[in-house]
Amino acid sequence: MNIVFLDIDGVLNSRSMEKDDVVLLDGWRLSRRKINILNSFTKITESKIVLSSVWRDFEDIDNKLKDCGLEAEIIGHTPHGGRMSVRGNEIHQWLKDNEKILGTTYYYFHNYVIFDDDSDMLLWQKENFFACDNSVGITENVTYRARMFLERTNSKEY
């Protein structure tokens, strides 16, 4: 199984969105084009999504994202680590709490990528982290590099 830990602001939307590209979600703006880039990535890599975004707290967010065109299965949300927690800790905790879903212990599971515009990840997550520039959001270049990473980890050469 491959997993995408997904932030939304700065990944599925950006400062440079065109008006005809905007999908509204309860007054928040998403980019159709960015959703399609993510859909293509998750389809090719057979990835499932775990929301790590602050949007995970929005009521019925999984279904609302589906209504906006997100196709991949959302299998969970990272837990809140408190006011001083960094996102990397929340991702680490989700991996620890969901070993049954992973099919292995968390420290042996490497088949995940993190799409985020912030860099508050843990040192050992650096290879799994694929930064998105919040001015443009997720791009084909970012997803290509993430796909190459997942192909390496899935080939057991990792």
C-alpha positions as CSV (number, residue, x, y, z in Angstrom):
1,M,0.0,0.0,0.0
2,N,1.1,3.5,-0.7
3,I,-0.1,6.5,1.3
4,V,-0.2,10.2,0.6
5,F,-0.2,12.5,3.7
6,L,-2.0,15.4,2.2
7,D,-1.9,19.1,3.2
8,I,-4.5,21.2,1.3
9,D,-3.6,24.9,1.6
10,G,-0.6,25.5,-0.7
11,V,-1.0,22.1,-2.3
12,L,-4.5,21.9,-3.8
13,N,-4.8,25.6,-3.9
14,S,-2.3,28.4,-4.4
15,R,-2.0,32.1,-4.6
16,S,-1.9,32.0,-8.4
17,M,-5.1,30.2,-9.2
18,E,-7.1,31.4,-12.2
19,K,-10.8,32.1,-11.7
20,D,-11.9,29.4,-14.1
21,D,-9.8,26.9,-12.2
22,V,-11.5,27.4,-8.8
23,V,-13.8,24.9,-7.1
24,L,-15.5,26.3,-4.0
25,L,-15.7,24.2,-0.9
26,D,-17.7,26.0,1.9
27,G,-16.3,29.3,0.8
28,W,-12.7,27.9,0.5
29,R,-11.0,27.7,-2.8
30,L,-9.5,24.6,-4.4
31,S,-7.8,24.2,-7.8
32,R,-9.4,21.8,-10.3
33,R,-6.1,21.4,-12.0
34,K,-4.3,20.6,-8.7
35,I,-6.9,18.0,-7.8
36,N,-6.5,16.4,-11.2
37,I,-2.7,16.3,-10.7
38,L,-3.2,14.5,-7.4
39,N,-5.8,12.2,-8.9
40,S,-3.4,11.2,-11.6
41,F,-0.7,10.5,-9.0
42,T,-2.9,8.5,-6.7
43,K,-4.3,6.4,-9.6
44,I,-0.8,5.6,-11.1
45,T,0.7,4.8,-7.7
46,E,-2.5,3.2,-6.2
47,S,-2.2,5.5,-3.2
48,K,-4.7,6.2,-0.5
49,I,-4.9,9.5,1.3
50,V,-4.5,10.5,5.0
51,L,-5.4,14.1,5.6
52,S,-2.7,16.0,7.5
53,S,-4.2,19.4,6.7
54,V,-5.9,21.6,9.2
55,W,-8.9,21.1,6.9
56,R,-9.2,17.6,8.5
57,D,-11.4,19.3,11.2
58,F,-14.0,20.6,8.7
59,E,-17.3,18.8,9.1
60,D,-17.7,16.0,6.5
61,I,-14.5,17.0,4.8
62,D,-13.9,13.6,3.2
63,N,-17.2,13.7,1.3
64,K,-16.8,17.4,0.4
65,L,-13.4,16.7,-1.1
66,K,-15.0,13.9,-3.1
67,D,-17.7,16.3,-4.3
68,C,-14.9,18.6,-5.5
69,G,-13.4,15.9,-7.6
70,L,-10.9,14.1,-5.4
71,E,-11.0,10.4,-6.5
72,A,-8.6,8.6,-4.1
73,E,-9.8,6.9,-1.0
74,I,-9.3,8.8,2.2
75,I,-8.4,6.3,4.9
76,G,-7.8,8.6,7.8
77,H,-6.8,11.9,9.3
78,T,-3.6,12.5,11.4
79,P,-4.2,13.1,15.1
80,H,-3.7,16.5,16.7
81,G,-0.5,16.7,18.6
82,G,-1.3,19.9,20.6
83,R,-0.4,23.5,20.1
84,M,3.4,22.9,19.9
85,S,3.3,19.8,17.7
86,V,4.8,19.7,14.3
87,R,3.1,18.0,11.4
88,G,5.9,15.4,11.2
89,N,5.0,14.2,14.7
90,E,1.3,13.9,13.8
91,I,2.2,11.8,10.7
92,H,4.6,9.6,12.8
93,Q,1.8,9.1,15.4
94,W,-0.7,8.1,12.7
95,L,1.8,5.5,11.3
96,K,2.3,4.1,14.9
97,D,-1.5,4.0,15.5
98,N,-2.4,2.3,12.2
99,E,0.0,-0.6,11.9
100,K,-2.9,-3.0,11.1
101,I,-3.7,-0.9,8.0
102,L,0.0,-0.7,7.1
103,G,0.4,-4.5,7.4
104,T,3.7,-4.0,9.3
105,T,5.2,-2.1,12.1
106,Y,5.5,1.6,11.5
107,Y,9.3,1.7,11.4
108,Y,9.4,-0.8,8.5
109,F,6.8,1.2,6.5
110,H,8.4,3.5,4.0
111,N,5.7,3.6,1.2
112,Y,4.4,7.0,1.9
113,V,4.9,10.5,0.6
114,I,4.1,13.8,2.2
115,F,2.7,16.7,0.1
116,D,2.9,19.9,2.1
117,D,4.0,23.5,1.6
118,D,5.4,23.7,5.2
119,S,8.6,21.9,6.2
120,D,7.8,20.9,9.8
121,M,8.6,17.3,9.2
122,L,10.9,15.0,11.2
123,L,14.5,14.4,10.1
124,W,13.9,10.8,9.1
125,Q,10.9,11.9,6.9
126,K,13.0,14.0,4.6
127,E,13.0,11.4,1.8
128,N,9.2,11.0,2.1
129,F,8.6,14.8,2.0
130,F,7.9,16.5,-1.3
131,A,7.6,20.2,-0.8
132,C,5.0,22.2,-2.7
133,D,5.5,25.9,-3.3
134,N,2.4,27.6,-1.9
135,S,2.5,30.1,-4.8
136,V,1.8,27.3,-7.4
137,G,0.7,24.2,-5.4
138,I,1.3,20.6,-6.4
139,T,2.9,20.2,-9.8
140,E,3.7,17.3,-12.2
141,N,7.3,17.7,-11.3
142,V,6.6,17.2,-7.6
143,T,4.4,14.1,-8.3
144,Y,7.0,12.7,-10.7
145,R,9.7,12.8,-8.0
146,A,7.3,11.3,-5.5
147,R,6.3,8.5,-7.9
148,M,10.0,7.7,-8.5
149,F,10.5,7.5,-4.8
150,L,7.5,5.1,-4.3
151,E,8.8,2.9,-7.2
152,R,12.1,2.6,-5.4
153,T,10.5,1.7,-2.0
154,N,8.1,-0.7,-3.6
155,S,11.0,-2.5,-5.5
156,K,12.5,-3.4,-2.1
157,E,15.8,-1.7,-3.1
158,Y,15.2,0.9,-0.5
